[in-house]
Amino acid sequence: MQVPLLDLRAQYASMKEGMLREISEVCDSQHFILGPKVEKLETEVAAYCRSNHAVGVTSGSDALIIALMVEGIKAGDEVITTPFTFFATVGAIVRVGATPVFADIDPVTYNIDPAKIEAKITPRTRAIIPVHLFGQAADMDPIMEIAKKHNLIVIEDACQAIGSEYKGRRVGSIGDYGCFSFFPSKNLGCFGDGGMVTCNDPEKAKLLKIFRNHGQSGTYIHEYVGGNFRLDALQAAVLSVKLPYLDGWSEARQKNAAEYREIFAGAGLDGKVSLPETASYPVRHIYNQFCIRVAGGKRDALLAHLRGIGIGCAIYYPLSLHLQKCFENLGGKPGDYPVCEAATQEIMALPIYPESTTEQRQAVVDAIAAFLA
Ligand SMILES: *Cc1c(COP(=O)(O)O)cnc(C)c1O
């Protein structure tokens, strides 16, 4: 049985007509950059994320960069983040000239371990970027407390976690900024690249809008050097059509995760495979990924086997970011972040997309059990 890691075709088919109507409206208007469709989406996303403001940008990567730029974070500044995340989190810090400083992760949630942050703070530290990895919220209360005590900005990387909650609060509404990605494979994806920054402070929202348009405060009047970080109307139109379905998709992902747990429980894989764990604090996990851990050094062989028989799976992420060649100058060594490094050796994502079926999940678990038997 073929089981793709992600298949967006069913989702598109279910809303094709409305989608094409919206796209056609944008084409008829010939208004492609920012404008009413983007403003409408910003209002909708702010409400969905329970944030006061939302500003549409070109991508999740640019959402991170623009938040750092608005705060004036630059060369000589340090930003604390996790080594276990998509490259863009750390790339954004380096792109503005600042220095990333890593704190190891919590072994249960794979998110930055708040207990490891304070030791990393220096007089140069300006911000903390927690990432809500795989759709499960990082432990925000202690992070916000540390930030308050040391006067640091908190930028939530919520690119994998739209709609995820921490103690009843939506991610992106807790820190100073929330950064979201609408890359097609995210839980809410557009038809290209897109992103959003949420914030509660109206002054910050105003600056985000100025910075996304080359720092232009009046026509051809530039108070700052920003960039071209503008979301386009076609992507906004697509996202407005999809947003009302997002909670249904998140619930389907949660149901699929629960079903995996049931099927795995009967598969005799205890000690060989461990399933994703839920945080000790209350969360709404939206399962952007369902990542298992494979013990005994068998992960890579299992992955190759599953792919060979048509089961999609992937490794998020195979290398701790402090060991990436491009960050060599930061002086990271193997063993610096042992919890993260252990995860990179064992972790593997299985198909969990909303439309995947019980039969597919059974086939995935059967194949894993047969291989590891
Ligand atoms: C996807 C992702 C990004 C980048 O988003 P893009 O829209 O692809 O630029 C940043 N951080 C994390 C954690 C992500 O998963």
The ligand as a Gaussian input file, in Angstrom:
#p B3LYP/6-31G(d) Opt

LIG

0 1
 C        8.864000      26.169000       7.835000
 C        9.588000      26.765000       8.951000
 C       10.188000      28.022000       8.871000
 C       10.307000      28.784000       7.585000
 O        9.141000      29.028000       6.916000
 P        9.176000      29.330000       5.331000
 O        7.801000      29.834000       5.063000
 O        9.477000      28.050000       4.648000
 O       10.211000      30.355000       5.084000
 C       10.786000      28.544000      10.001000
 N       10.803000      27.866000      11.158000
 C       10.248000      26.650000      11.277000
 C       10.295000      25.958000      12.603000
 C        9.641000      26.047000      10.180000
 O        9.120000      24.822000      10.310000

